[in-house]
Amino acid sequence: MCAGQLGSLLPHVAVPAILAGFLIPEWHLSGAQAGLLSGSGAAGYMLAVPVLATLTDRIDARKILIAGSAVSALGTLLFGLFATGLWSGALFNAIAGIGFAGAYMPGLKALTDRLEPGDSSRPVTLYTSSFSLGVGLSFLVSQLVAENLGWRAAFLVTAIGPLVMLTVSALLKPVEPRPAAGRLLNFGPVVRNTNAMGFVLGYGAHCFELYGIRTWIVAFWTFVVARHPTVLTPLIVSFIFSLLAMPASILGNELALKLGRHRAISAVMFASATVALSIGALSEQSPWVLIPLLLVYALTVPADSGALTSGMTMAADPANRGATMAMHSTVGFSMSALGAWALGVALDAAGGPASASAWTAAFAVLAFGILLGPLALYWSRKVSAPERA
């Protein structure tokens, strides 16, 4: 399943990877428009995942995986062949996002349905952390192909990736879930599970920060390199930034097992906000000042991901686990789309991507977003305490 997910993710950040170098100048996009284009994939995901993830409580998730992988490949292919501007690009990126909605959380459900009973936090964390390795490969392949063969070729090549998950899904043994009672989109029991909702809302804050920086990391380092030429190109920095997320997520979950989930996640989020503000304040400095901070940020941004998702799966009522995963993904990817767009708006408002003050504002937005996470976990703890008592 982890190998399949790497394939699913190959086109995942193709748009952010080539945004600064190709699409913004060719299509004359503002920061807000670029954020909208990048966030359209997350928006498509957000619209489809409530139905697709909840369906996994009723039918074998592998069937949804197969269909979703095919649609993801199609949307990516259409972008490479026919996108000519903001709105056509956003449409095809949204189609790819709809397909990915049938791959990520249904993939997690397919995995957990096939695990032995007991603590599943390590397998779940391995699956969620392999997301970051897949994103790193997406940054690497997209930029390498675009620089050598043109940006359209980057989409044609990465469209092959989801077919790997399609193949993996076809090889899984069938596992039919127990028939779920009630309406398909019945999220009432999920919302009333305040313990699970704390992790869901915390995941939303995490996704705001994560997708915000993933959308704009290439543009930020392009700004840094333009002022201070260095051998550390945007391709290298974006790849390493994404690659570090996998061990960070695994270690973050191990920390949560030792210190307690709420405490560990909150500590990581406060640290991440501090680093983001530091990068923004020092955005005019040399790359050799900024790169250590970016490496630390590459660890703090994803370190809460595995702990949040495994906490959600364990807090969910088994009868509504698919619906809980649907809520988790809907909140997360709606905040992803918002994060990509909000940073673009902040950049436009503060002088544009060529201005140091604009990057100070953008990283302040990231810090504000992630600080909503500890508030969500505090709310969950306070509300759940009387229920446990």
C-alpha positions in Angstrom: 0.0 0.0 0.0 2.9 2.4 0.7 4.4 1.6 -2.7 1.0 2.2 -4.3 0.7 5.5 -2.5 4.1 6.7 -3.9 2.5 6.1 -7.4 -0.7 7.9 -6.4 1.4 10.9 -5.3 3.6 11.3 -8.3 1.4 14.0 -9.8 0.3 15.4 -6.4 2.5 18.6 -6.4 3.2 18.8 -10.1 1.4 22.2 -10.2 3.2 23.8 -7.2 6.5 22.3 -8.5 6.3 24.2 -11.8 4.2 27.1 -10.7 7.0 29.7 -10.2 9.2 28.7 -13.1 6.6 28.1 -15.8 2.9 28.7 -15.1 3.0 32.1 -13.3 5.1 33.8 -16.0 3.4 32.0 -19.0 -0.1 32.5 -17.7 0.5 35.9 -16.0 -0.9 34.8 -12.7 -1.1 36.9 -9.5 -0.3 35.3 -6.2 -3.9 34.8 -5.4 -4.6 33.2 -8.8 -1.5 30.9 -8.4 -2.8 29.9 -5.0 -6.2 29.2 -6.4 -4.8 27.1 -9.2 -2.7 25.1 -6.8 -5.5 24.7 -4.3 -8.0 23.5 -6.9 -6.7 20.0 -6.5 -7.4 20.1 -2.8 -10.8 21.6 -3.5 -11.7 18.7 -5.8 -10.5 16.3 -3.2 -12.6 18.0 -0.5 -15.8 17.8 -2.6 -15.4 14.1 -3.4 -13.9 12.6 -0.2 -17.1 12.8 2.0 -18.9 10.4 -0.4 -15.9 8.2 -1.4 -14.4 7.7 2.1 -17.8 7.1 3.7 -18.6 4.5 1.0 -15.7 2.4 2.4 -18.0 1.6 5.4 -20.3 -0.1 2.8 -18.2 -1.6 0.1 -14.6 -2.9 -0.2 -12.3 0.2 -0.3 -10.1 -1.5 -3.0 -12.9 -0.9 -5.6 -12.9 2.8 -4.8 -9.1 2.8 -5.0 -9.2 1.4 -8.5 -11.7 3.9 -9.8 -10.0 6.9 -8.0 -6.6 6.0 -9.4 -7.9 5.9 -12.9 -9.6 9.4 -12.5 -6.4 10.8 -11.0 -4.4 9.7 -13.9 -7.0 11.1 -16.3 -7.1 14.5 -14.7 -3.3 14.8 -14.8 -3.2 13.7 -18.4 -5.8 16.3 -19.4 -3.8 19.1 -17.6 -0.7 18.2 -19.6 -2.6 18.0 -22.9 -5.2 20.8 -22.8 -4.6 23.3 -19.9 -4.2 26.8 -21.4 -4.8 29.1 -18.4 -6.1 29.5 -14.9 -9.6 28.1 -15.3 -8.9 25.2 -17.6 -5.9 24.3 -15.4 -8.0 24.6 -12.2 -10.7 22.3 -13.8 -8.2 19.6 -14.7 -6.4 19.9 -11.4 -9.7 19.5 -9.6 -10.5 16.3 -11.6 -7.1 14.9 -10.5 -8.0 15.9 -6.9 -11.3 14.1 -7.2 -9.4 11.0 -8.3 -6.9 11.3 -5.4 -9.9 11.5 -3.0 -10.6 7.9 -4.1 -7.0 6.9 -3.4 -5.6 8.4 -0.1 -8.2 7.9 2.6 -9.8 4.9 0.9 -6.3 3.5 0.8 -5.9 4.0 4.5 -9.3 2.3 5.1 -8.2 -0.6 2.8 -5.0 -0.9 4.9 -6.7 -0.8 8.3 -9.4 -3.3 7.2 -6.6 -5.8 6.5 -4.6 -5.3 9.8 -4.8 -7.5 12.8 -6.8 -6.1 15.8 -4.7 -4.0 18.2 -2.6 -0.8 18.1 -2.4 0.2 14.5 -0.6 3.5 15.0 2.8 2.3 13.5 1.3 0.9 10.2 -0.9 3.9 9.9 2.0 6.3 10.5 4.2 4.4 8.0 1.4 4.8 5.4 0.8 8.5 6.2 4.5 9.3 6.4 5.1 7.6 3.0 2.9 10.5 1.7 5.8 12.8 2.2 8.3 10.6 0.3 5.7 10.5 -2.5 5.5 14.3 -2.5 9.3 14.6 -2.6 9.4 12.3 -5.6 6.6 14.4 -7.2 8.6 17.6 -6.7 11.8 16.0 -8.1 10.2 14.3 -11.2 8.0 17.2 -12.1 10.8 19.8 -12.0 13.3 17.6 -13.7 11.0 16.7 -16.6 9.7 20.3 -16.9 13.2 21.7 -17.1 14.3 19.2 -19.8 11.2 18.4 -21.8 8.7 21.3 -21.0 6.0 21.6 -18.4 3.4 19.7 -20.3 5.6 16.6 -20.4 5.8 16.8 -16.6 2.1 16.1 -16.4 2.2 13.4 -19.0 5.0 11.5 -17.2 3.5 11.9 -13.7 0.1 10.7 -14.9 1.6 7.2 -15.0 2.0 7.1 -11.2 -1.6 6.5 -10.2 -1.6 3.4 -12.3 0.8 1.8 -9.7 -1.9 2.2 -7.0 -4.5 0.8 -9.4 -2.3 -2.3 -9.9 -1.7 -2.7 -6.1 -5.4 -2.4 -5.4 -6.3 -5.1 -8.0 -3.9 -7.4 -6.2 -5.3 -6.9 -2.7 -7.5 -9.7 -1.4 -11.2 -8.8 -1.1 -12.4 -7.6 2.3 -16.1 -6.6 2.5 -16.9 -4.4 5.5 -19.9 -5.1 7.8 -23.0 -3.4 6.4 -23.2 0.1 8.0 -26.5 1.3 9.3 -28.0 4.7 8.6 -27.7 7.3 5.9 -24.5 7.4 3.7 -23.5 11.0 4.6 -24.4 10.8 8.3 -21.7 12.7 10.1 -23.7 13.3 13.3 -22.0 10.5 15.2 -18.6 11.7 14.0 -19.1 15.3 15.1 -20.4 14.0 18.5 -17.2 12.1 19.0 -15.3 15.1 20.4 -12.1 13.0 21.0 -11.8 12.2 17.3 -12.9 15.7 16.3 -10.0 17.2 18.2 -7.6 15.3 15.9 -9.7 16.1 12.8 -9.6 19.9 13.5 -5.9 19.7 14.5 -5.3 17.9 11.1 -7.0 20.9 9.4 -4.5 23.3 11.0 -1.7 20.9 10.0 -2.9 20.8 6.4 -3.2 24.6 6.2 0.5 24.9 7.0 1.7 21.9 5.1 0.0 22.7 1.8 0.7 26.4 2.1 4.5 25.8 2.3 4.4 23.0 -0.3 2.6 25.3 -2.8 5.1 28.2 -2.2 8.4 26.6 -1.2 9.7 26.7 -4.8 8.7 30.3 -5.3 10.2 31.3 -1.9 13.5 29.7 -2.7 13.5 31.2 -6.2 13.2 34.6 -4.4 16.1 33.7 -2.1 18.3 32.5 -5.0 17.6 35.6 -7.1 19.0 37.8 -4.3 21.8 35.4 -3.2 22.9 32.9 -5.9 23.7 29.5 -4.5 24.2 25.9 -5.6 21.1 25.0 -3.6 18.5 25.3 -6.4 14.7 25.3 -5.7 14.6 21.7 -7.0 17.1 20.5 -4.4 15.5 22.4 -1.6 11.9 21.4 -2.3 13.0 17.7 -2.7 14.9 17.6 0.6 12.2 19.6 2.4 9.6 16.9 1.3 11.9 13.9 1.9 12.6 14.9 5.6 8.9 14.7 6.3 8.8 10.9 6.3 11.2 10.3 9.2 9.7 13.4 10.9 6.2 11.9 10.9 7.4 8.5 12.2 9.4 10.1 15.0 6.5 12.4 15.8 4.3 9.5 16.3 6.9 7.7 18.5 7.1 10.9 20.6 3.3 10.9 20.9 3.4 7.3 22.2 5.9 8.3 24.9 4.6 11.8 25.9 0.9 11.5 25.1 -0.7 12.5 21.8 -2.2 15.9 22.7 1.0 17.0 24.5 3.4 16.0 21.8 1.3 17.3 18.9 0.8 20.7 20.6 4.5 21.0 21.3 5.4 20.3 17.7 2.8 22.9 16.5 4.1 25.6 18.8 7.7 24.9 17.6 6.6 25.0 14.0 4.9 28.4 14.4 8.1 29.7 16.0 10.3 28.5 13.1 7.9 29.9 10.5 8.0 33.4 12.1 11.8 33.2 12.2 12.1 32.3 8.5 9.7 35.2 7.6 11.7 37.7 9.7 15.0 36.6 8.1 13.7 36.2 4.5 16.3 38.7 3.2 19.2 36.9 4.7 21.8 34.6 3.0 20.7 31.1 2.0 23.2 29.8 4.5 21.2 31.5 7.3 17.9 30.3 5.9 18.6 26.7 5.0 19.2 25.5 8.6 15.8 27.1 9.6 14.1 25.5 6.5 15.5 22.1 7.5 14.1 22.4 11.0 10.8 23.6 9.5 10.9 20.5 7.2 10.9 18.4 10.4 8.3 20.4 12.5 5.7 20.8 9.7 5.0 17.1 9.2 6.0 15.8 12.6 2.4 16.0 13.8 0.8 14.3 10.8 1.1 10.6 11.7 0.1 11.2 15.3 -3.0 13.2 14.2 -4.1 10.6 11.7 -3.4 7.5 13.9 -5.1 9.3 16.8 -8.2 9.9 14.7 -8.4 6.2 13.5 -8.1 4.9 17.1 -10.6 7.5 18.5 -13.1 6.7 15.8 -16.0 4.4 16.4 -15.3 1.3 14.3 -18.8 1.4 12.8 -18.2 4.9 11.6 -14.5 4.8 10.8 -14.9 5.5 7.1 -17.2 8.5 7.9 -14.6 9.7 10.4 -11.8 9.4 7.8 -14.1 11.3 5.4 -14.5 14.1 7.9 -10.7 14.1 8.6 -9.9 14.4 4.9 -12.6 16.9 4.1 -11.5 19.3 6.9 -7.8 18.7 6.1 -8.0 19.3 2.3 -10.4 22.2 2.6 -7.8 23.9 4.8 -5.1 22.8 2.3 -6.9 24.8 -0.4 -7.3 27.7 1.9 -3.7 27.6 2.9 -2.4 27.7 -0.7 -4.7 30.6 -1.5 -4.2 32.6 1.7 -0.4 32.7 1.2 -1.0 34.0 -2.3 -3.3 36.7 -1.0 -0.7 37.6 1.7 2.1 37.8 -1.0 0.0 40.1 -3.2 -1.1 42.3 -0.3 2.5 42.8 0.9 4.3 43.5 -2.4 4.4 40.3 -4.4 6.8 37.3 -4.4 9.8 39.5 -5.2 9.4 41.4 -1.9 11.0 40.3 1.4 8.1 41.9 3.3 5.7 39.7 1.4 7.5 36.6 2.5 7.5 37.9 6.1 3.7 38.2 5.8 3.3 34.8 4.2 5.2 32.9 6.9 3.2 34.8 9.6 0.0 33.4 7.9 1.5 29.9 8.2 2.3 30.4 11.9 -1.2 31.7 12.6 -2.7 28.7 10.8 -0.8 26.0 12.7 -1.5 27.7 16.1 -5.2 26.8 15.6 -4.2 23.2 16.1 -3.4 23.3 19.8 -6.6 25.3 20.4 -8.6 22.4 18.7 -6.8 19.8 20.9 -7.4 21.9 24.1 -11.1 22.2 23.2 -11.3 18.4 22.6 -9.7 17.6 25.9 -11.9 20.0 27.9 -15.1 18.7 26.3 -14.2 15.1 26.5 -13.1 15.2 30.1 -16.7 15.4 31.6 -17.8 12.6 29.3 -15.0 10.3 30.5 -15.8 11.3 34.1 
